[in-house]
Structures are given as C-alpha cells and as structure tokens.
C-alpha cells in the first residue's frame, strides 16, 4: 500500500507540474509589502573616497564581526565573575537581603554546611558559574542580550528578577489552582519550524466590554490574571524549554485579537501593558517573537503608547498581521502541518486521518487562472483523503470531482464552493479506477499559494448482525 501511495504522489506531482506554473520571476513582481511595524535597522556606511572593493568590504565585515564576538565574550566573562562574587559574597539579592537574612535561613545553611545563596538557581539552572553547569552561560547570556551586553545593567536585571521571584513566591506557584476560564486565554499548541513552543493569547474571546469586565473588572481579577501568566510561563519553561547547548530555550507568543472591540480596550489596556513589562523584565529573551494577528487598525495607535515601556531590544520582536494576512505571516514561522486550521493551517485536534509525518506539497496558482491538482487512483475499493488550504481564500472558488478512466462512465461532482476561511478536508470512496480532480479558480491579480496532502487507505467495512 505504501508503494501505491508513493506512486500516486509521484504521478500527482508530475501532473501538477504540467498544470500549474511555478515561475520564480513572478514571485518578485507580485510580492506584497510586509505589514511589520518595526523592521530591523540597517546600518549605512558612507565613504568619502571610492567605495571599497568586494574583497576589502568582506574583510571589513569579517573583522567587525570578530571584534563583536570578542567584546561579547569579554562581557560574558565579566558578568560571570561579577555573579560569582555576588553569590559567594552573599549579596546577589541585594545588600538588604545580605544584612537581614532570616535567622532560620542562616541556621539551615549552617546545618547543611553551605554558604547562603551558593545553591541559588533560576529555572532549575545553578547560577554559580564555578559549578560548571552547562546551562549557566545560556541563562546569563539572556540577561546580557536583553541589556545590550552591558554588564552592570544585566547584573541589576538579574538581581531584580531574583528578588521579584522571591517576593512573589514564584517557586511555589505551580502548586496553585486557577479558574479554568483563564486557560482559554493562554495555551500552547505545537511548535514553530525551529522547535520553539507556540503560545497563543486568545484575547479575541474578550469581544465585548462585559467580557472584559468579568475578566479584568477589578484589581483582584487583574492580579489573578498576572499570577496565572507567571504560572503559565513557569510551567512552559519547565515542560518545553531546555537550557542546554543546542536546546530550545525560547518560545513564540501569538496574540490573536480577532473580534476584539475598541470599547474593550479601557480594561485591556492596563493588562496588556503590564503583561508585556512582566515578561520582558522577568523572562528576558525567553520570548523569541510577539506575533500579533487579526490586528484592527485602531490597535496600532494603542500599541505606540505601550512602546514607551518596552525596551529597545524587544521592540523589533513585534510582528503585526491584518486579518487578510494571518496565514501568510504565520507560515513564515510555522509549518502548515503544525498550524491550526482556524489560522489557515492543516493541524486538527485528535486527527485520525493525517499525522505530522504526512508530507505536505505546495503548488502555485497564477493570477486570473485555474490550477488543477490531480490525485490518480488505479485500483478500486480504496478511500482517498485530502487536506488542502489556500493562502488567502478571497476571490477563490473551489471544486472537487472524480473523473473515471472509463470514458463511458460519468464524472462525479464531490463538492463545489466559492471560498473558505479554513482548510478543506474531504475523502471519497473509489469504486473504479480514475482520479480526483481539485480545481482552484483564482480570479485575483495575485498568485495564490496552495498547500495540500493526500492519503490512500483501504476501506473499512462495518457489518451489523441482524
């Protein structure tokens, strides 16, 4: 059966190549402008004399990169020494903690024969550099990077984080219980192409003012949400991140603002601002990107006000996508088989038809044309299933039909529709050899990207005893 499936896929790809033009030149002509509010700044160098030759320019770039690497290594070495001294000198948490450490803490350390703070750790990683743990430098580098490799700022950030964790009893937060409705706002679903966990913030469920007031209408409710956020982050770090060389040590946050009304922002403004500050101050460089999707126009003005409280190193992490560009934006980070169907991907919960190992093929439908995907089936008695999504369903019509090899047989129209906001899935029982023909009519002046996968399986019969 596997050989048959592979044969079907090979023939499908050969047929597809003759039906759909994948011209790369058109890719450049029709590329849409990115809707990212913040782009990485590009440095420009002016030359009073003649510009350097390519070889000289490459040497200059390589030399500057080596200097940068050397300066960062020196910063890490300096930071390691400072943290080592602070731990051994018992002032990492500040002089107040050193002078007013509880008496029973001193007694406990004395009984154990250890100095206070020597065993201090962050996310289960010892912070004492001389302990030789493989994750210590990874943690310290996160604080250095968040502070622009300024050792003093990194050290104070580490101190503040450790004090904040102690004051808020973060180490015991995983044992606390929270309302179940908070889990609808924040959850993890799959990973990106680099293996980073995808954390979804479903703020769109707060679609009206009453919903926001029920969730954030009081100071106690807001504090409960912030504590739930810390609980979620601690649980995610423990379960999904690995502070080892080559390990996944950051995550991607996807904030869905679908159906969010401007009238709800009075309650939500404080929550969003405080949440961003909480994450950047106490979980530095653990968030790889903040991807904001289904962003309404009015939100951009609101976000500019939040930027006053965001560190410069974090401003370039924000990516914005209007509703029409959600799928295209997310597919830059997430494989289609890992992207949920509600965002234009192929991932479904408790999927019994397809798995993440099933290969996803890609096709391009040119502007103002019809693309056809053929799935040949040479034997009867099997069932063919297919999963398909179009990146940007607007102004696209879709048709599925079965065409028998026997010219005397009739074509069978399986399904026909104008557009869909989610991926399409269907199956068809093959009673005679033929092919499944999927037609995608693109009436726009922009090419469309099609992602699909197919599977052929034997038909299961169910017999009922009378």
SENU-897316 format. One record per residue (C-alpha): x, y, z; residue in one letter. Coordinates in pm, whole numbers, plus 50000, padded with zeros to 5 digits. Layout:
BEGIN
    xx    yy    zz r
     X     Y     Z a
...
***
This chain:
BEGIN
    xx    yy    zz r
 50000 50000 50000 x
 50292 50238 50078 x
 50437 50174 49731 x
 50100 50252 49581 x
 50072 50574 49784 x
 50421 50687 49683 x
 50338 50607 49319 x
 50021 50814 49346 x
 50213 51110 49492 x
 50479 51093 49221 x
 50216 51092 48946 x
 50031 51372 49124 x
 50343 51588 49130 x
 50415 51517 48761 x
 50061 51608 48662 x
 50067 51914 48881 x
 50383 52047 48722 x
 50212 52046 48383 x
 49903 52221 48514 x
 50044 52490 48741 x
 50317 52736 48655 x
 50569 52790 48933 x
 50762 53068 48769 x
 51000 53224 49022 x
 51023 53555 48832 x
 50658 53629 48909 x
 50739 53582 49277 x
 50940 53903 49275 x
 50689 54101 49069 x
 50388 54026 49289 x
 50546 54017 49634 x
 50322 54209 49875 x
 50465 54461 50119 x
 50519 54324 50467 x
 50295 54470 50741 x
 50558 54469 51010 x
 50552 54787 51218 x
 50911 54751 51325 x
 51192 54637 51096 x
 51546 54570 51197 x
 51750 54884 51148 x
 52003 54856 50868 x
 52331 55035 50920 x
 52455 55256 50640 x
 52820 55342 50587 x
 52928 55643 50380 x
 53264 55666 50208 x
 53430 55993 50125 x
 53665 55824 49883 x
 53596 55544 49638 x
 53384 55259 49782 x
 53586 54956 49889 x
 53626 54661 49662 x
 53418 54349 49738 x
 53714 54164 49891 x
 53802 54463 50109 x
 53439 54502 50216 x
 53418 54133 50310 x
 53737 54164 50514 x
 53596 54469 50692 x
 53272 54287 50775 x
 53456 53978 50898 x
 53686 54190 51112 x
 53396 54381 51268 x
 53214 54054 51342 x
 53523 53913 51510 x
 53553 54228 51722 x
 53185 54198 51815 x
 53224 53833 51914 x
 53532 53917 52121 x
 53357 54203 52302 x
 53060 53980 52384 x
 53289 53707 52514 x
 53457 53964 52737 x
 53117 54084 52857 x
 53015 53728 52943 x
 53343 53667 53126 x
 53299 53991 53324 x
 52938 53902 53401 x
 53036 53553 53518 x
 53294 53698 53755 x
 53050 53950 53895 x
 52778 53690 53953 x
 53033 53455 54112 x
 53148 53727 54353 x
 52789 53824 54435 x
 52689 53467 54515 x
 52997 53388 54723 x
 52972 53729 54891 x
 52601 53668 54959 x
 52483 53995 54801 x
 52326 53873 54475 x
 51980 53954 54611 x
 52099 54293 54731 x
 52267 54419 55046 x
 51936 54427 55230 x
 51899 54054 55182 x
 52255 54001 55294 x
 52217 54205 55614 x
 51863 54096 55701 x
 51865 53733 55601 x
 51628 53543 55830 x
 51794 53374 56126 x
 51642 53033 56046 x
 51788 53059 55692 x
 52134 53107 55842 x
 52075 52810 56071 x
 51958 52590 55784 x
 52262 52677 55574 x
 52491 52622 55869 x
 52342 52280 55939 x
 52386 52186 55577 x
 52743 52313 55584 x
 52679 52550 55294 x
 52703 52924 55247 x
 52380 53121 55180 x
 52298 53166 54807 x
 52566 52922 54691 x
 52296 52688 54558 x
 52074 52960 54413 x
 51929 52869 54073 x
 51697 53007 53807 x
 51464 52774 53613 x
 51648 52479 53770 x
 51984 52603 53639 x
 52253 52685 53901 x
 52372 53045 53871 x
 52714 52989 54029 x
 52950 52985 53725 x
 53216 52777 53901 x
 52960 52498 53948 x
 53018 52416 53581 x
 52655 52361 53480 x
 52606 52363 53102 x
 52306 52594 53123 x
 52456 52870 53338 x
 52611 53063 53050 x
 52288 53030 52849 x
 52089 53194 53128 x
 52348 53468 53182 x
 52363 53540 52808 x
 51989 53604 52806 x
 52028 53881 53063 x
 52329 54019 52875 x
 52146 54023 52543 x
 51838 54188 52696 x
 52059 54467 52834 x
 52261 54521 52516 x
 52562 54335 52662 x
 52605 54598 52931 x
 52728 54405 53232 x
 52605 54645 53501 x
 52253 54658 53356 x
 52247 54280 53314 x
 52355 54232 53675 x
 52086 54465 53809 x
 51826 54294 53588 x
 51927 53956 53730 x
 51909 54093 54085 x
 51563 54240 54025 x
 51437 53915 53872 x
 51558 53706 54164 x
 51410 53950 54418 x
 51080 53954 54229 x
 51067 53574 54227 x
 51137 53562 54600 x
 50879 53828 54691 x
 50608 53665 54477 x
 50694 53307 54579 x
 50729 53201 54217 x
 50895 52872 54308 x
 50569 52755 54470 x
 50333 52892 54205 x
 50297 52561 54017 x
 50109 52422 54316 x
 49842 52693 54300 x
 49498 52647 54142 x
 49339 52895 53898 x
 48995 52934 53734 x
 48950 52717 53426 x
 48834 53011 53211 x
 49187 53155 53222 x
 49311 52855 53025 x
 49105 52976 52728 x
 49315 53293 52714 x
 49658 53133 52719 x
 49763 52794 52584 x
 50040 52615 52390 x
 49970 52440 52062 x
 50255 52278 51866 x
 50592 52435 51772 x
 50747 52656 51505 x
 50997 52537 51243 x
 51284 52567 51492 x
 51106 52366 51759 x
 51004 52665 51972 x
 50670 52625 52154 x
 50383 52831 52013 x
 50198 53014 52289 x
 49858 53151 52183 x
 49698 53450 52359 x
 49330 53436 52261 x
 49231 53791 52355 x
 48965 53774 52086 x
 48737 53587 52327 x
 48701 53920 52510 x
 48492 54052 52224 x
 48278 54294 52425 x
 48302 54521 52725 x
 48108 54284 52952 x
 48354 54002 52885 x
 48648 54229 52968 x
 48488 54349 53289 x
 48416 53995 53402 x
 48779 53902 53340 x
 48963 54224 53438 x
 48698 54437 53608 x
 48876 54463 53942 x
 49228 54490 54074 x
 49198 54143 54225 x
 49096 53996 53888 x
 49392 54160 53714 x
 49634 54037 53979 x
 49492 53688 53942 x
 49550 53702 53566 x
 49910 53821 53610 x
 49975 53541 53855 x
 49820 53295 53611 x
 50056 53430 53343 x
 50354 53363 53572 x
 50216 53015 53645 x
 50183 52952 53271 x
 50536 53076 53197 x
 50691 52868 53474 x
 50504 52558 53358 x
 50602 52620 52994 x
 50969 52674 53081 x
 50978 52356 53287 x
 50797 52143 53029 x
 50904 52284 52692 x
 51238 52464 52722 x
 51587 52324 52759 x
 51879 52539 52873 x
 52144 52320 52717 x
 52373 52378 52417 x
 52160 52327 52107 x
 51838 52310 52309 x
 51519 52512 52256 x
 51541 52798 52507 x
 51273 53042 52386 x
 50912 53045 52267 x
 50692 53234 52021 x
 50389 53424 52151 x
 50098 53461 51909 x
 49838 53716 52020 x
 49502 53679 51846 x
 49296 53999 51856 x
 49010 53867 51643 x
 48670 54019 51730 x
 48832 54250 51985 x
 48633 54573 52010 x
 48777 54917 52076 x
 48532 54962 52362 x
 48705 54676 52545 x
 49045 54845 52549 x
 48975 55052 52860 x
 49004 54738 53075 x
 49251 54561 52848 x
 49500 54848 52810 x
 49639 54812 53161 x
 49650 54432 53134 x
 49843 54425 52805 x
 50093 54689 52913 x
 50159 54521 53248 x
 50186 54180 53086 x
 50448 54297 52836 x
 50652 54458 53115 x
 50625 54148 53333 x
 50759 53924 53056 x
 51044 54150 52944 x
 51166 54223 53298 x
 51145 53875 53448 x
 51172 53642 53148 x
 51437 53815 52934 x
 51492 53669 52587 x
 51256 53381 52656 x
 51013 53527 52402 x
 51160 53494 52053 x
 50878 53684 51876 x
 50547 53853 51957 x
 50323 53786 51656 x
 50006 53996 51666 x
 49738 53859 51432 x
 49392 53980 51327 x
 49504 54328 51429 x
 49241 54602 51382 x
 49358 54941 51256 x
 49281 55120 51581 x
 49517 54891 51776 x
 49829 55039 51613 x
 49776 55373 51787 x
 49728 55198 52118 x
 50045 54993 52069 x
 50255 55304 52010 x
 50168 55411 52364 x
 50281 55075 52501 x
 50617 55108 52326 x
 50723 55372 52576 x
 50750 55095 52834 x
 50920 54838 52609 x
 51299 54801 52596 x
 51463 54879 52264 x
 51585 54520 52229 x
 51224 54397 52241 x
 51065 54645 52001 x
 51187 54460 51693 x
 51028 54138 51817 x
 50676 54256 51734 x
 50519 54143 51407 x
 50171 54254 51301 x
 49929 54086 51061 x
 49594 54213 50941 x
 49314 53952 50909 x
 49382 53902 50538 x
 49749 53821 50602 x
 49731 53597 50909 x
 49802 53269 50731 x
 50082 53409 50517 x
 50251 53565 50820 x
 50228 53257 51042 x
 50354 53023 50770 x
 50686 53210 50780 x
 50741 53063 51127 x
 50517 52757 51142 x
 50497 52452 50915 x
 50146 52403 50767 x
 50102 52069 50944 x
 50168 52246 51278 x
 49941 52546 51217 x
 49581 52511 51345 x
 49304 52509 51085 x
 49146 52827 51223 x
 49461 53012 51113 x
 49477 52854 50768 x
 49695 52554 50854 x
 49633 52179 50839 x
 49654 52088 51208 x
 49338 51948 51367 x
 49294 51827 51722 x
 49272 51450 51765 x
 49331 51397 51393 x
 49282 51033 51292 x
 49325 51086 50917 x
 49662 51261 50895 x
 49969 51291 51114 x
 50255 51542 51130 x
 50474 51296 50937 x
 50249 51312 50630 x
 50429 51518 50368 x
 50276 51850 50263 x
 50313 51950 49897 x
 50296 52303 49760 x
 50161 52449 49437 x
 50122 52798 49294 x
 49810 52911 49108 x
 49886 53203 48882 x
 49678 53518 48880 x
 49348 53506 48692 x
 49382 53135 48613 x
 49264 52790 48721 x
 49502 52550 48892 x
 49430 52178 48895 x
 49559 51918 49138 x
 49516 51557 49028 x
 49521 51253 49257 x
 49534 50939 49037 x
 49392 50617 49181 x
 49450 50295 48982 x
 49259 50048 49196 x
 48902 50027 49319 x
 48789 49962 49673 x
 49005 50224 49845 x
 48928 50560 50002 x
 49125 50873 49910 x
 49152 51154 50165 x
 49296 51500 50106 x
 49374 51807 50311 x
 49413 52145 50138 x
 49445 52512 50219 x
 49485 52824 50005 x
 49689 53111 50147 x
 49436 53390 50100 x
 49099 53238 50011 x
 48948 53569 49898 x
 48803 53566 49543 x
 48887 53198 49504 x
 48638 52926 49407 x
 48699 52560 49474 x
 48572 52237 49314 x
 48629 51865 49376 x
 48526 51594 49132 x
 48600 51231 49047 x
 48686 51155 48683 x
 48681 50782 48592 x
 48935 50638 48349 x
 48649 50475 48160 x
 48518 50733 47915 x
 48175 50571 47926 x
 48141 50643 48300 x
 48010 50967 48442 x
 48203 51233 48626 x
 48101 51279 48987 x
 48091 51626 49143 x
 48205 51583 49502 x
 48193 51942 49627 x
 48194 52297 49494 x
 48213 52621 49688 x
 48320 52982 49645 x
 48557 53036 49938 x
 48652 52917 50283 x
 48832 53071 50580 x
 48980 52739 50691 x
 49148 52444 50527 x
 48943 52195 50326 x
 48933 51825 50410 x
 48737 51555 50233 x
 48750 51189 50132 x
 48597 50979 49856 x
 48542 50607 49807 x
 48687 50486 49475 x
 48456 50238 49304 x
 48656 50228 48980 x
 49000 50348 48861 x
 49021 50719 48791 x
 49141 51040 48953 x
 49033 51305 49198 x
 49049 51647 49030 x
 49069 51954 49254 x
 49022 52284 49069 x
 49116 52619 49223 x
 48984 52919 49030 x
 49190 53226 49116 x
 49017 53540 48988 x
 49253 53782 49157 x
 49557 53962 49018 x
 49783 53794 49269 x
 49915 53442 49266 x
 49787 53200 49528 x
 49988 52950 49728 x
 49825 52610 49777 x
 49934 52359 50043 x
 49794 52008 50038 x
 49849 51646 50135 x
 49680 51322 50031 x
 49648 50970 50163 x
 49503 50649 50022 x
 49378 50387 50264 x
 49180 50063 50237 x
 48809 50100 50301 x
 48687 49960 50630 x
 48355 49779 50613 x
 48124 49753 50913 x
 47879 49463 50929 x
 47575 49466 51154 x
 47431 49144 51288 x
 47054 49125 51244 x
***
